[in-house]
Amino acid sequence: MKDILVHVDGSERSRDRMRIALDLALRQGARLTALFAQTERHRISAVARRPSENLDRAAEAAAAAFADVCGATGAVARWWQLPHGEPDFLVSEVSLCARYFDLVVVGQAEAGISPVPDDLVEQVVLRGGCPVLVIPYVGNHADLGRRILVAWNASPEASRAIHAALPLLADAAAVTVLSVLPPGGGAPQVSGCPPVDIIDHLSTWGIAAQGEHLPNEHIGKMDMLLSRAFDLGADLLVMGAHGHDGFSLLHSSATQHLLRHMTLPVLMAH
């Protein structure tokens, strides 16, 4: 994890995102790039695809905040901004930029008052091609990654998420891998296959993860997952952004539910 992108805008929570991304960059010895992208509220400017005075002022304030946050930390940091804020262009360009980084840090949309399109996070997760760390719009999430919960269902997406998170998992004080039991109970088995085990794989990285299983009940798995994260005092959730069983985040109400009700930062990979 050597190249991190953080999305910034004119919201109050933007500075918190900068601090979190900076902390990760310093811990990983990574370069940090801030990308300013905000929806243009001035209709004529949006149609003309040029920034209004308000958008320019918001970008200048965000750039000053980023310089202040980085300060004398010695971080390798740089500033980017989109040339205008037409919504479709914004979503497309942030998703494109994400493909050139190891990790993208974005903020959970706050319904009705978000300075970016409501589906920005979901679109970057699905179209960005790299892991995405989503920070909730409430709470203090400094120094995240000390107690990590991994949602595991052996899907390609879950595998991409857990491998993207390996640098954080290796530094964590506690790691719990949570799976859903198959219908009928009993530990999950892959019939006729070698004895694959994600806990065993993590041990090769020196990660002493603990495994847990949740019952396959007819209640929302996303709610069960968030509830267990709270019980464990987890400060980061790692999971795939698409799946076929167990913990699934399809491009559907499941994705939207988690992104709207998340209570801790979530690192996703698609």
N, C-alpha and C positions, 0 to 999 in steps of 0.2 A: 504494500500500500504506500506508494511513493508519490502519487499525484492526485490531489483532492480538489474537487470543485464544490464551492458553496454558493447556493443561490441567495441573493440578497435583494431587498426591496425597501420601501419606505415605511414598513410596519414597525411597531414597537418591539416585536419579537426578533426582528432581523439581527440586532446586535447580539442577542443570545446565541443565535445560529452561528454567527461569526466566531464567538468565543469557543463554542463547542468544536467547530471545525478547526480552529487554530490549535486547540488543545490536542486534538487527534493528530494534526500535522506535526506538532512538536514531538509528541510521543512516538510517532512512526518515522520521524526524520523525512517527512514528505514536503513537497511544494504545495502551497495553497493558492488557489485562484478564486477570486470572488467575481461572480457574474451578476451584474445588476439587470433585472428584468421585471418590469411592472406594467400592468395594464394601463393603457392610455385612456383616461376618462373624458378627454376632450374629443368629441366625435369627429370634428373636422380634421384635427391632427391625426386621428387614427385612420381615417379614410385616406388622407394624404400621405400617410406613413412617414410622418416627421414628428419629432417630439414637441410637445407643448412646453410653455415656460414652467408649468407645475411639475411636469415630468423631469425636466432638466434640473430643477431645484431639488427634487427628491433624489436624483442620481448624485448630485453634488454632496448632499447631506450624508447619503449612504457611503460614498467614497471617503468622506472625512471620518465617519464612524469606523470604517474598516482600517484606515490608517491609524486611528487612535487605539483600536483593539490590538493591532499587531505591534504598535509602539516599538519598544526597544527589545522585543523578545528574541530578535535574531532570526525570525522565521523567514523562509524564502517565500515571498508572497507577491502577488500581482493582481491588478484590477482590470476587469473587462466590463463592458456594458453593451446592451443591445441598442441599435440606432433609433428604435422607436418601440411603441408598445401596443401595436395592433395584436389582438388576442391570439388569433391563429398563428401568426408569425412568432409570437412569444413562445407558445407551446412547442412549435416545430423547432425553433432554434435552441431552446434549452435542451430538448431531447437530443438534438444533433450534437451539441457540445458535450453532453454526457458521455458520448461514445469514445471520447478521447481522454478519459480519466479512469482511475482505479475505483473511485468512490465519489458519489454526489450527495451532498447534504442539502436537504430541502426542509421546509416547514409545513406542518399540517395546516390545511386550509381551514380558516375560521368562517363558518357559513355566513354569507351575507355581507361580510366586511373585508374579505380577503382582497389584497391589492393585485392578485393574479387570478387567472381563470380557475374556477373551482376544481376542474379536473387536471390541473397541472401536475400534481404529484402522481396521480394514477397514470397519466400519459408518459411521464418520465420513467416510471417503473416499467411500463410495458414496452416503451419504444426506445429507451435510452441505451440499452445494451450493456449496462454496467450496474453494480450494486448501488442501491439508493438507501441512504439513512434518513428517515423521516423523524423530525423532532416535533413533539406535541406543542400546541400553542399555549398550554398552561403548565405550570410546575417548573422546578429548578432541576435541570438535567446536566449540570456541570460534572466533569470527571466520570462520564458514563463508561460502562464496560467493565466494571469491577465484579458485578454479579450478573451473569448472562444466562438467559433462557433460550434454548434452541428448540424450535418446533420441527420435528423430523418425521417425514413420511416416505423417505427413500425416493422421492421424485427427482428428476433432473434439476428442477428449480431449487429444491431444498439442498441438493448437493452443491449447486453453484453458490447459494447463500452461505452455507457453512464454510466452504473453502475460501470465499471472499472474506469471511470474518476470522480466519485463522490467526492473523496477527493480533487481533483483539482477544480472541479466546486464549491465546498463549499467555497473555498478560493478565488475564482475569483471576480474581481470587476464588471464584466459584463458578462452575459451569454445570447447568442441568440440561439434559437432552430429554425432551418430552415427546412421546409418541402416543397415538391412539390405538387401543387394542382392537383387533379385528372383531367382527360380529361373532358372538358366542363366547368371547373371552379367550384367555390364554395368550401367551407371548407371541408377538408377530414372528412368523417364519416364512422363509422363501423356499418353497418346495423344490427339491431336486437340485438346489444350488449350493455352492460352498457356504460355509458359516460366516457370512459377512456380518460385520458389527461396527456401527459407527463409533461406539465408545472405544473399541479396540483401535480403530483408525486414529482417533484423536489422541490416543495414548502415545502414538509414534511422534507426536509433536510435543510430548511432555504435558499434555492436558489431561488432568485427572477428572474427567467429567462423570457426573452421576446420572444414571438413567431412571426415568419414571414413565409409567404408562397411565393414561386416562381411559376410563370406560367409554365404549362407543355408544353413547346415549343420544336420544333424540332431542338434545338441546343444542343451542348454538355453540359450535366448537370454538368460534372466535371469542365468545364470552367466557367459556371454560379456560381458554388459554390466557386471557387477560386476568382472570381471577387467580389462576395459579401463579402467574407472574407477580401479582400483588402479594400472595401468601409467601413467596420465596424472597421477597424484597429485591426482585430483579430490577436492574436499571437499564437493560437492553434486551430486546427480543430479536432473534435472528430467525428468518423463515423464507421459504420460497414464495414467490408471488404468483404461482400457478401450480395446480396439482390435480390429481384425480381421485384421491381418497385421503382419509385422515385430515390433516390441516390443509385446506385448499383455499387459495385466493384466486378465484376465477375473475375474469373481467365482468363482474356482476355485482349483486348486492353484497356478497361476502367481502369483496375488496372495499367497497364503499363503507360497509359497517365497521371494519377494522380501522380504516383511515379516519372515520368520524368519531370513533369511541376510544381510540388508543389512549392509554394512560402512561405509556413509557416510550422512549425512542425505539423505533423498529428498523432493522436493517433487512431489506428485501432484495432478492434477485429473481429475475424472470427467466 
